[in-house]
Structure formats: structure tokens, C-alpha cells
């Protein structure tokens, strides 16, 4: 089985738990996800099966969307509701208007310090593993991009711990819990992320995701009976954002073995190609590989395409 499943991860499971569930359910070994979702969070988890695991790194960089709940006046060790409370303040003077006014400050390119509970590695160890051992290390700020940050609703205004709901679109590497903490600091009352739902990863939307119960039924009863024919998606769909280069039939074997593709083997080129761009190489019968665009050393007015990930 080769392809991608858009999974609706439930809260309370790690991303690895979901991968293990799918591995056992379909009885296949090669399974992986394209980006960790916190155990307490829910939402889209893109899971690759079989040969599609080779393409996971190209999906990891896609923009993501989240719906986050921010509780003001309470600061925790982890930045979410699962950590210990380390500070409490009365945020009853906070207003919805003040929260709305703060959001443009955190839109665009912003600097974030990764939390200790992240999956980033330090000397081969994940930060959250060090945090569980009671360790804390210095982390360097990272620049990320918040493309859109919108106020959705709020409740509990004039109470000590009001709650706001925001929706955001952001780049790879954005830590939503850190964003919530930073908004609370900016407003002078502190805050933590009390819940999170990931609503989109690249072309994969939550409306099209499948629960673990759906997946179990699919595996047991078969896709025909339960009309789940679209559950396992071809990897090509996840790579539609890459420009397509059409390969002639005569060059398919060479590309499939990882050889460079020169212009004589190209049937059609997209407009606007530049050096260093990733493209998808499409044969007459479908996707062959992801390749990097380089200049031909023998003629720098022409391109050559070096496969970086063969998918057949």
C-alpha cells in the first residue's frame, strides 16, 4: 500500500501513537507522519504509507492552519494546559478589543524562542525528553512567518481568566503555544494555549480528514462497502504545489533509476523556472520523482533536472 492518509488525530494520543495504529491496522512497516502534532492537540496529521514516506520531507515544509484557544492570566511550565501553573494574574481588565489590537504585532515575520517541550534536537536528544528529565537549555530565537492571525471569538471578559479563540495560517516551525504566551506577555497578563486544533497542512484540510474509527472500518470491511475509495491519496496530490516537468517515455527508465534528466528527454516545461527550484517529474503514467532544477554545465542557457527523491 502506497499513498497518504489525512488523519484526524484525537487529543490524548501522540503522533507516533497514530503512526503505530496505522502500521498495525494495515499490517505495513513503512509508515511515517509529516509533522508532529502535540499529544493534547487535535486535527490534521498527514500520514505517509509505503513509498510515499520518501516524499514526507517535501510535505513537512507546507504552510499550516490552526484554531487556538488562549486562556489569559495563567502561565504554565509548558505553555499549554498540561503544564504546572507557575504564575496567576487577574486579567479581568482585558478586553476583546485589546486582544484584537495585539494581533497585528504577531503577524508577518516574527522571532520565537522554541519551547523546551518541542521536538527540536540538542546533541541528539529531543528537547521534550530533556524537559521531562528536568533539564532546561538555552535556545536561540528563530524567525517564522505568521501569514494571517484572526480573532474568532472570546468569553469571560471581566472575569479573572478570559478566553479568546484565534485562527492562524503560519509557516513551518511556528510554535503556537509560544505565540499564545507571547500575546499574553504583550498584553501584560500572561497566557497559555488551552487547546489547539490543526485545520490544514498544505493541501490537506480537516474537512477531508478521517478518524481512527473510519480507518479501522476501512481496513476491516474494505473501501468499496464503506465508500472510502479516496482515503488513501496518491502522493502526487500532496506535491501539486511543485511545478510539473513532463518526461518523454524514452527517458522514464533513466529517471526512475535516479539519473539526471536533460532537455532532450523533456516533453514539456512549465513557465518561469529558475535554478534551484524543486519540480515534480511526470511520466506518461504518473509521478516519477521530485527533482532539483540546475543549469546544464555544457550549456548554461538550458536546465537539467537531478532527481532528489525517486517515487517509483
N, C-alpha and C positions, 0 to 999 in steps of 0.2 A: 504494500500500500504506500503510495507516494502522493503528497499533497499537503494542504494546510487546513486546519480546523480553527474557526473563530469561536473560541470558548468563552462562555460567561462564567468567569471564576467567582465562586461564592466567597463571602468573608469567612475567615476561620481556617482556610487552607493556604499553604504556601504554594508558590508557583511550581516548585518541584513536586509537591503532592499531586497537582493536576497532571503534570507530565507522567508521573508514575501511574496514576489512574488510567490514563490513555494507553500507556505502554502495556499494562496488564489487560485492559479491556480488549484491545485489538491484537494482543499477543505479538507485538513487534518490538524490536530493540532500539531502533534508531528513531528517537523522539526528542524534540527539544523546543523550548519556547524562545521568543524573540525579544523578551524584555521583562524583567521581574516586576511583579505586582505585589505589594506588601501583603502579608497574611491577613491583616484586618480589612483590607480593601476588597472591593468587588469590581467586576467589569471585564472588559475585553482583554483576553490573553491569547495571543496568536501562537498556535502550536503547530510545529512542522513535523511531518512524518516521512520516513524513508529518505529518498534522495533530496526531498525538499529541505532537509536540515542543512544542506550545503548553502542554501540561499538565505538562511536566517540572519546573517550579518548584514545583508542589504535591506532587510525589513527593520532591523533594530534602529536605524537612523531616521525612520519616518517620524513626522510630527504626530503628537498625541493630543487628545482632548480629555478633560476631566471635569467632573462636578464635585466640588469640595464643600464640606461643612466646616465652618470656623467657629469655635467657641472662644469668646473673649473673656479675659480676666483670670484665666487658668493657664499656667505654664507647666509643662511636663518634661521629664528627662529625655523622652524620645520624640517630642514634638507632636505626638498623637495621643489618643485616649488610652493607650496601653501602657504608657509610662507612669512613673511615680510623679505626683504633684509636687513641684518644688517652689511654686510661687502662686499666691492667690491675691487678686486685687478686685476692688469694686469697680466694675465697668458700667454702672448704671447710667452714667452721664453720656455714654457713647450713643450716637445716633446713626440711623441708616445713611443719612446724608454724609456724615463724616467718613463712613466706610466707602461709599461710592466715590467720594473725592480723593481717597487714598489710592485707588486702583490704578490710575494713570502713572503713578510713581513707579509701579512694578510692572509696567507694560513696556515692551521693547527689549533691548539688551540690558540684562541686569547681572549683578555679581552675587553668587551664592556660595556659602561655605557648606560643603556636603555634610550631612548629619552622620554621627557615629553609627547610626543604625542602618547605613546604606550598604550596598553590596560592593562598593569600591574596595580594591585590594591594597594592602600595605604590607610589603615584604612577604607576599604570598598568602596573607590572611585577609579575609573579608572583614571590613570594619565592624559589621554587626557581631561577628564572632569575638572580636576584641572587646566590644562593648559588653557582651554577655559575661566576659571574664573580668569585668570591672575596670577595663583599661580605657583611656582616652588619649588620642594623639592629636597633634596639630595638623589641621587640614588647610590646604591652600584654596582660596576662593576660585571659583570657575565662572566663566561668562556663559550664560544661557539666554535663550530668547523666548519671551512670552509674547506670542503674536496677538492674542486677544485675552482680555480679562474682564468679565462682565458680572455685575451684581444681579442675582436672580431673585432673592427674597431674604427676609430676615424675621426673627421673632425674639421676644423677650426684651425689647427695648425698655429702658427704665428699670430693668432687673440687674442684679449683680453680674450675671453671666449671659449676656445676649448672644444670639447665634445668627450668623449670616451664611448664605449659600451663594457660591460663586461658580462660574463656568469659565474654563480657560483652555486655550489652544497654545501649545508650547513645543519647544524643540526637544530633541533627545538630551537627556542628562538633567532635566529640570526636576528639582525636588519640591513637590507640592507642600509637604509638611513644613519645609523650610520657608517657603513662600508665605504660608499661613502665620508662622512665627514672626517673620519679618514685618508683615502687615500689623500684627499685634504690637510689636515694638514701636513701629512708626506712629501708631495711634496712642501710645503711652500707657496701654493697659495690659499688654501681653496677650497671648492667644496660643491655641494649639489646633491642629487638624483633628476634628472629632469624627469625621467619616470621609471616605473617598470612593468615588466610582469612576473608573476609566471608561469613557464612552466611545473612544475611537483610537485606533492605531493605524495610521496610513489610510488605506482603502477599506479597512475592516471596521464596521460600525456595530454598536451594541444592539441595534435593532435586528441585525442579521446573525447574532451570536447564538450558540447552542449551550444549554445547560448540561451538566454532567448526566442528569437523568435522560435527556434527549440522546446523548451519545451512547449511553448504556442500551437504550432501546434499539438504536441504530445497529449496534454490534450484535445484539441478540436476535432481533427479528428481521433484520435486513432492510435496506433503504427503500426497496420497492413498496413493501407493505406500509411503511410509515412515511412515505413520501419525503425521504431525506436525501434525495439524489444530489442535492447541492451542498451537502455537509462537508465533504472532502473536496476542497477547492484546488484546482491546478495552480502550481507555484507561479505560473505566468501571470495570473491575476494580481498577485502581490507586487509584481515588478513592472506594472503598467506605467509607472512614473519614469522608467528608463527609456530613452529613445530607442526605437527599433531599427536594427540593421538587418535587411533581408539577405539571406545567404543562398547562393545558387546550389542546386542539387549536387554538382560536381565537387563542391567544397565542404559538404556536410561531414564526410568521414574525417577529413583533416581537422575540422573544428572540434568534432566530437572527441578527438584524441588530444586536444589541448594545443594544437598548432595555431600559429598566427593566421589571421585572415587578411589577405591583401585585396586590393580593389578588383582584380580580375575575377575574384570569387564572390563579389558583392552584386546582388541583383538590384538592390535599391537602398539609397541612403536618405536619412532624414535631413531636413534643413537645419542650419545653424550649429553644426557640430564643431566642437573645439577640442584642442589637445587636453588629455587628462580626464575627459568625461567618461562615465560608465554607460554602456549601452547593453541592450539585450540582443543577442544574435538569434534570429528567427529563421529556421529552415522551412522547407515546403510543408513539413508535417508538424511544426511546432517549435517551441523554445529549445535551443541547443545549449546556450551558455550566456554568462554575463562577462563582458569584456571591457578592457580599458582602451580608450582611443589614444593612439600615439601617432607621431609623424613618421612617415616612411623614411628611413635613413638614406635610401637611394634617391628619393625624390620628395623633398620636404613640402611640396605642394599637394601631396596626397596623404591619406590616412592609412594606418594599418591597425588592426584590432587584435589585441592579445587577450585570450580568454583568462580570466582570473577565477572563474568558477564554472566548471562544466556540469551540466544538469541532465545529461543523457548517459 
